[in-house]
Each structure stands twice: as structure tokens, then as C-alpha cells.
């Protein structure tokens, strides 16, 4: 994989990868920012990578998922280079008659086997995973039916 960034002025850079897709990275002041900063992209990449795995596995398990989010909270060191020191992923899965065991297995497969971003980052800092399962009650309403923490065996 190859990628490059091209300066666009101030602290903004256009990033392009082999796919030809681009994003703008920017560490300027919040009012002028054209895109997320590099560390934000790292956190978003981890959430996106595991989310893609989990939804794919849930679909293969024929789970009726109607909404799905992965939230990430990452803490950074106070001193430079201000690396991440820990992170928590929260999987919020909404659907009809979802199987908690299927959700747990999907998370397990993602973090133990498939997500390269999680695998790489977990070598540098601890990452915990929680899940919340909601029953879709229609019209945007949902009812929490389960929650827990994924713990690697």
C-alpha cells in the first residue's frame, strides 16, 4: 500500500491512497479546519475497520440489524507526542430479535482475527470493547435489551 499527502496551505493536507480516494487532514484551528486531524483519523479508522467486520458477520449470521454504530473514546498522553494510552469501543446494535451470542461472536472475530487496525493498535495500548443491543420498536424508537463487555478468552 502506498499513500501520499499534498500540502494545501496552513496545516491542511490532501491524502490519497492506492485506491485513488482522498481525504483532507487538518490540524489547524477548529474554526478553519478542512478535515479531521491525523490522530482523529486513527480513531475513526479503528472504529470503521471493526464496524465493517461486525456488520458483515452479523449479515452472514442473518441477524436483522436496522441500525449500527461503533463509538470510540480514546485517551491521549499529556506529554508529546501525545500518543493514545487507552481506548474503548462501544458497539450499539439495533434490530429485531438480535442474538446476543451472535453480537459477541462478531465482535470476537473482528478484534481477534479480521480487523488489522485493531490488531496493530492493540499492540500499543489497551482497547476495551462494550456492546449495547437494542430492539427496534419502529419510528426511531428502540428499547435496550442487553449490554455487556467483550472479554478475550
Secondary structure in CASP SS format (residue, H / E / C, confidence):
PFRMAT SS
TARGET T0000
AUTHOR 0000-0000-0000
METHOD secondary structure of the structure
MODEL  1
X C 1.00
X C 1.00
X E 1.00
X E 1.00
X E 1.00
X E 1.00
X E 1.00
X E 1.00
X E 1.00
X C 1.00
X C 1.00
X E 1.00
X E 1.00
X E 1.00
X E 1.00
X E 1.00
X E 1.00
X C 1.00
X C 1.00
X C 1.00
X C 1.00
X E 1.00
X E 1.00
X E 1.00
X E 1.00
X E 1.00
X C 1.00
X C 1.00
X C 1.00
X C 1.00
X C 1.00
X C 1.00
X C 1.00
X C 1.00
X C 1.00
X C 1.00
X C 1.00
X H 1.00
X H 1.00
X H 1.00
X H 1.00
X H 1.00
X H 1.00
X H 1.00
X H 1.00
X H 1.00
X H 1.00
X H 1.00
X H 1.00
X H 1.00
X H 1.00
X H 1.00
X H 1.00
X H 1.00
X H 1.00
X H 1.00
X H 1.00
X H 1.00
X H 1.00
X H 1.00
X C 1.00
X C 1.00
X C 1.00
X E 1.00
X E 1.00
X E 1.00
X E 1.00
X E 1.00
X E 1.00
X E 1.00
X E 1.00
X E 1.00
X E 1.00
X E 1.00
X E 1.00
X E 1.00
X C 1.00
X C 1.00
X C 1.00
X C 1.00
X C 1.00
X C 1.00
X C 1.00
X E 1.00
X E 1.00
X E 1.00
X E 1.00
X E 1.00
X E 1.00
X E 1.00
X E 1.00
X E 1.00
X E 1.00
X E 1.00
X E 1.00
X E 1.00
X C 1.00
X C 1.00
X C 1.00
X H 1.00
X H 1.00
X H 1.00
X H 1.00
X H 1.00
X H 1.00
X H 1.00
X H 1.00
X H 1.00
X H 1.00
X H 1.00
X H 1.00
X H 1.00
X H 1.00
X H 1.00
X C 1.00
X H 1.00
X H 1.00
X H 1.00
X H 1.00
X H 1.00
X H 1.00
X C 1.00
X C 1.00
X C 1.00
X C 1.00
X E 1.00
X E 1.00
X E 1.00
X E 1.00
X E 1.00
X E 1.00
X E 1.00
X E 1.00
X E 1.00
X E 1.00
X E 1.00
X E 1.00
X E 1.00
X C 1.00
X C 1.00
X E 1.00
X E 1.00
X E 1.00
X E 1.00
X E 1.00
X E 1.00
X E 1.00
X E 1.00
X E 1.00
X E 1.00
X C 1.00
X C 1.00
X C 1.00
END
